[in-house]
Amino acid sequence: MPKAFITGITGQDGQHLAEFLHSKGYDVFGMVKGQNNPRMSALLEEMPFIEPVSGDLADLPSLVAALEFVQPDEIYNLGAISFVALSFTQPELTANVTGTGVLRMLEAIRMVGGTENNPMRFYQASSSEMFGKVRETPQTEQTPFHPRSPYGCAKVFGHDITVNYRESYGLYACSGILFNHEGPRRGLEFVTRKVTNAVARISLGLQHELVMGTLDAKRDWGYAGDYVKAMWMMLQQDEPSDFVIATGETHSVRDLVVRAFSEVGIDDWERYVRYDPKFMRPAEVDLLIGDPTKAREQLGWEPEVDFPTLISMMVQHDLALESAKAERARREA
């Protein structure tokens, strides 16, 4: 059975990818930082097939030890300080984990064996945030980067060093430039889940308002479950390459809010939404929309879940989640 090693396995993408690879017959190893990690413990209850392996993207010896132990066929580097807003308050940490962490993983592969004699295949989770203040619309694999956050800058380094190690050492290393991808497993700090969870709570009478920053920013939103399939498809190609993964459609944050409220039958959504400037970024990214032509033509990848279905899926999940929590609280009262 092939073996896959995933960093960031407790995050949204890590969970989806672990499920997908397990369905493909892989032995799945997930890197965990620290002892008795509560998020990992919770994940193992849901996915007991995952084998946890100790490691830290900020510590090269631990990565070498992890790869020597697992001897994986495929490595998926999804670990990062992934919340853009946090990168402005902790830029050095973001650079060290999200940026230099990629270098450490590539160096560990080179030391343990990622060449023709032991061809470990490496996937780097690049991001549409690298495009930032976009130079052209839509964005392709050839669009120049202009990041607008420490997170975006760190991702650019991770992307470029992946290309460098591929060209310098012959590693099978590729990057997926993934545009925004969401789902019920998304953290509550991210705008899509923040909106769908708040809307669910408002409809249940558990919350009175949704506090937002800009409603004008536009994003290319897809479903995380579709996007992890593209990650795997990249590593099945004869030659490594980089791919934009996107839907090719854009929607504003306002579109997201309106559709989420509509899902629970609330049309006068403005009554419940309040603006707070603290949610504005120091440098905003106004518009992101990807061109997935290369992925469609070379990988045969297509997104399956459209925007309305995605938002409906997330709202319905949060309605069930918040209803269950409220019922437990009522019983315990």
Stockholm file with secondary structure:
# STOCKHOLM 1.0

chainA/1-333         MPKAFITGITGQDGQHLAEFLHSKGYDVFGMVKGQNNPRMSALLEEMPFIEPVSGDLADLPSLVAALEFVQPDEIYNLGAISFVALSFTQPELTANVTGTGVLRMLEAIRMVGGTENNPMRFYQASSSEMFGKVRETPQTEQTPFHPRSPYGCAKVFGHDITVNYRESYGLYACSGILFNHEGPRRGLEFVTRKVTNAVARISLGLQHELVMGTLDAKRDWGYAGDYVKAMWMMLQQDEPSDFVIATGETHSVRDLVVRAFSEVGIDDWERYVRYDPKFMRPAEVDLLIGDPTKAREQLGWEPEVDFPTLISMMVQHDLALESAKAERARREA
#=GR chainA/1-333 SS CCEEEEESTTSHHHHHHHHHHHHTTCEEEEEECSSSCHHHHHHHHHCTTCEEEECCTTCHHHHHHHHHHHCCSEEEECCSCCCHHHHHHSHHHHIIIIIHHHHHHHHHHHHHCCSTTSCCEEEEEEEGGGTCSCSSSSBCTTSCCCCCSHHHHHHHHHHHHHHHHHHHHCCEEEEEEECCEECTTSCTTSHHHHHHHHHHHHHTTSCCCEEESCSCCEECCEEHHHHHHHHHHHTTSSSCCCEEECCSCCEEHHHHHHHHHHHTTCCCGGGGEEECGGGSCSSCCCBCCBCCHHIIIIICCCCCSCHHHHHHHHHHHHHHHHHHHHHHHHHHC
#=GC SS_cons         CCEEEEESTTSHHHHHHHHHHHHTTCEEEEEECSSSCHHHHHHHHHCTTCEEEECCTTCHHHHHHHHHHHCCSEEEECCSCCCHHHHHHSHHHHIIIIIHHHHHHHHHHHHHCCSTTSCCEEEEEEEGGGTCSCSSSSBCTTSCCCCCSHHHHHHHHHHHHHHHHHHHHCCEEEEEEECCEECTTSCTTSHHHHHHHHHHHHHTTSCCCEEESCSCCEECCEEHHHHHHHHHHHTTSSSCCCEEECCSCCEEHHHHHHHHHHHTTCCCGGGGEEECGGGSCSSCCCBCCBCCHHIIIIICCCCCSCHHHHHHHHHHHHHHHHHHHHHHHHHHC
//
